[in-house]
Amino acid sequence: MPVPPASDIAFTPTVKNIQSARGSREAYARQEARGGFRTAIDADLAAFLAEVDTAYLATTNVLGQPYAQHRGGPKGFIRVLDDHTLGFADYTGNKQYISTGNLAENDKAFLFLMDYAHRRRIKVWGRAHVLDDGALIARLMPEGYRARPEQAIVFTVEAWDTNCPQHIPQKIDAADVAAEITRLRARIAELEAENAEMKGAAP
């Protein structure tokens, strides 16, 4: 029996029927012939994750009610544990524990990752579970980050895909802007000093 393409995790028969009706099925069928979405964490995804400082974790409870929660931290807070596993420290928040409760009932999960500066996004399907493992939490905790870790979330990647940049607004991180302004001010000061020196040396 042939192995279904990885993209079947999102492209259900109903989705495929809609794609056929709206004219995109042929293009996605060609992708499926090549295996569909990627399933292993490769160098491209690892490099993307190294620059990610914000993510959205989607879960669903046993009744099918979806929920999405923001997760953030310093760049690279989502760590690659092996070629199919991601992990991140889960910090103490408002203590509603909706994501934690959903994962206790249904381990299917989804990560939506955005890079506004470069207008890129990546979607990751998989299964996630919560671990109260001190050693793992310490391993995943970003060095010097002032947050209190409460648990670890380990995400097993089943499929991932990129999106086109269409309709993604370009937004620049405030810290990156501040660093560039500091660099430009230093360069301006350097040029002004050189200019003053040349004027002083002029006959």
C-alpha positions as CSV (number, residue, x, y, z in Angstrom):
1,M,0.0,0.0,0.0
2,P,1.5,3.4,-1.0
3,V,2.5,5.8,1.7
4,P,0.2,8.9,1.6
5,P,1.9,12.2,1.0
6,A,2.8,14.2,4.1
7,S,0.5,17.0,2.9
8,D,-2.5,14.8,3.5
9,I,-2.2,15.9,7.1
10,A,-3.9,19.1,5.9
11,F,-5.3,18.1,2.5
12,T,-8.3,16.0,3.5
13,P,-10.6,14.6,0.8
14,T,-12.9,17.5,1.3
15,V,-10.0,20.0,1.0
16,K,-8.9,18.3,-2.2
17,N,-12.4,18.5,-3.6
18,I,-12.5,22.2,-3.0
19,Q,-9.1,22.5,-4.6
20,S,-10.4,20.7,-7.6
21,A,-13.4,23.0,-7.8
22,R,-11.3,26.1,-7.5
23,G,-8.5,25.1,-9.8
24,S,-5.5,24.5,-7.6
25,R,-5.7,20.7,-7.3
26,E,-3.4,20.0,-10.2
27,A,-0.5,22.0,-8.7
28,Y,-0.8,20.4,-5.3
29,A,-1.1,16.9,-6.9
30,R,2.3,17.5,-8.5
31,Q,3.7,18.4,-5.0
32,E,2.1,15.3,-3.6
33,A,3.8,13.2,-6.2
34,R,7.1,14.4,-4.7
35,G,6.0,13.4,-1.2
36,G,4.0,16.5,-0.2
37,F,5.2,18.6,2.7
38,R,8.6,18.2,4.3
39,T,8.7,16.0,7.3
40,A,12.2,16.3,8.7
41,I,13.8,19.3,10.4
42,D,16.4,20.4,7.8
43,A,18.9,23.2,7.8
44,D,16.4,25.6,6.3
45,L,13.9,25.1,9.2
46,A,16.6,25.1,11.8
47,A,18.0,28.5,10.5
48,F,14.5,29.9,10.5
49,L,13.9,28.8,14.1
50,A,17.1,30.4,15.2
51,E,15.6,33.8,14.3
52,V,12.1,33.2,15.6
53,D,11.1,35.2,18.7
54,T,7.3,34.7,18.5
55,A,5.1,31.8,17.6
56,Y,1.5,30.7,17.8
57,L,0.7,27.2,19.2
58,A,-2.7,25.9,18.2
59,T,-4.4,23.0,20.0
60,T,-7.9,21.5,20.1
61,N,-9.8,20.0,23.0
62,V,-11.7,16.7,23.0
63,L,-14.8,18.5,21.8
64,G,-13.1,19.9,18.8
65,Q,-12.9,23.5,20.1
66,P,-9.7,25.1,18.8
67,Y,-7.4,27.4,20.7
68,A,-4.3,29.4,19.7
69,Q,-1.9,30.8,22.2
70,H,1.1,33.1,21.7
71,R,4.5,31.8,22.7
72,G,7.6,34.0,22.7
73,G,11.1,34.5,24.0
74,P,14.5,35.5,22.7
75,K,15.4,34.6,19.2
76,G,15.9,30.8,19.0
77,F,13.8,30.0,22.0
78,I,12.3,27.1,20.1
79,R,15.1,24.6,20.0
80,V,15.8,21.7,17.7
81,L,16.2,18.5,19.7
82,D,16.6,16.1,16.8
83,D,15.6,15.9,13.2
84,H,11.9,15.4,14.1
85,T,11.6,17.1,17.5
86,L,11.3,20.7,18.7
87,G,11.1,21.9,22.3
88,F,10.7,25.1,24.2
89,A,10.4,26.2,27.8
90,D,6.8,27.2,28.8
91,Y,6.9,30.2,31.1
92,T,4.5,31.0,33.9
93,G,1.6,33.2,32.5
94,N,-2.0,33.8,33.4
95,K,-2.4,30.2,34.7
96,Q,-5.5,29.4,32.5
97,Y,-3.7,26.2,31.3
98,I,-5.9,25.9,28.2
99,S,-3.1,24.6,25.9
100,T,-1.9,22.3,28.7
101,G,-5.4,20.9,29.2
102,N,-6.0,20.5,25.5
103,L,-2.8,18.6,25.0
104,A,-3.7,16.3,27.8
105,E,-6.9,15.3,25.9
106,N,-5.6,15.6,22.3
107,D,-1.9,15.7,21.4
108,K,-2.4,17.0,17.9
109,A,-0.9,20.5,17.6
110,F,0.2,23.1,15.2
111,L,2.8,25.8,15.2
112,F,2.5,29.0,13.1
113,L,5.8,30.8,12.8
114,M,6.1,34.4,11.4
115,D,9.1,36.4,10.3
116,Y,7.6,39.8,9.5
117,A,11.0,41.4,8.8
118,H,11.6,39.1,5.8
119,R,7.9,38.4,5.1
120,R,8.2,34.7,5.7
121,R,5.9,32.2,7.5
122,I,6.2,28.5,8.2
123,K,3.4,26.1,9.3
124,V,4.3,23.0,11.3
125,W,1.9,20.1,12.0
126,G,2.6,17.5,14.7
127,R,1.9,16.3,18.1
128,A,2.9,17.9,21.4
129,H,3.1,17.0,25.0
130,V,4.0,18.7,28.2
131,L,6.9,17.5,30.4
132,D,7.8,18.4,34.0
133,D,11.4,17.5,33.5
134,G,13.8,19.8,35.3
135,A,16.9,18.9,33.2
136,L,15.0,19.4,30.0
137,I,13.5,22.7,31.1
138,A,16.9,24.0,32.1
139,R,18.3,22.9,28.7
140,L,15.5,24.7,26.8
141,M,15.5,27.9,28.9
142,P,17.2,30.8,27.1
143,E,20.3,31.9,28.9
144,G,19.8,35.1,30.8
145,Y,16.1,35.4,29.9
146,R,14.0,36.8,32.8
147,A,11.1,34.5,32.9
148,R,10.1,31.7,35.2
149,P,9.8,28.4,33.3
150,E,7.0,26.2,34.5
151,Q,7.2,23.2,32.1
152,A,8.6,22.1,28.8
153,I,6.6,21.5,25.6
154,V,8.0,19.0,23.2
155,F,6.7,19.0,19.7
156,T,7.1,16.0,17.3
157,V,7.1,17.3,13.7
158,E,4.9,15.4,11.3
159,A,4.9,17.8,8.4
160,W,5.9,21.4,7.7
161,D,5.4,23.9,4.8
162,T,6.3,27.4,3.8
163,N,3.9,30.1,2.6
164,C,4.3,32.8,0.0
165,P,4.9,36.3,1.3
166,Q,1.7,37.6,-0.3
167,H,-0.3,39.9,2.1
168,I,2.4,39.7,4.9
169,P,3.1,43.2,6.1
170,Q,6.7,44.0,6.6
171,K,7.4,44.8,10.3
172,I,10.8,45.5,11.8
173,D,11.6,44.5,15.4
174,A,12.1,47.5,17.6
175,A,15.4,46.1,19.0
176,D,16.8,45.7,15.5
177,V,15.7,49.3,14.6
178,A,17.4,50.6,17.8
179,A,20.6,48.8,17.0
180,E,20.7,50.1,13.4
181,I,20.0,53.7,14.6
182,T,22.9,53.4,17.2
183,R,25.2,52.1,14.4
184,L,24.2,55.0,12.1
185,R,24.6,57.6,14.8
186,A,28.1,56.3,15.5
187,R,28.9,56.4,11.8
188,I,27.6,60.0,11.5
189,A,29.7,61.1,14.5
190,E,32.7,59.5,12.9
191,L,32.2,61.2,9.6
192,E,31.5,64.6,11.3
193,A,34.8,64.2,13.2
194,E,36.6,63.4,10.0
195,N,35.0,66.4,8.3
196,A,36.0,68.7,11.1
197,E,39.5,67.4,11.0
198,M,39.8,68.1,7.2
199,K,38.4,71.6,7.6
200,G,40.9,72.3,10.3
201,A,43.7,71.1,8.1
202,A,42.6,73.1,5.1
203,P,44.8,76.2,4.2
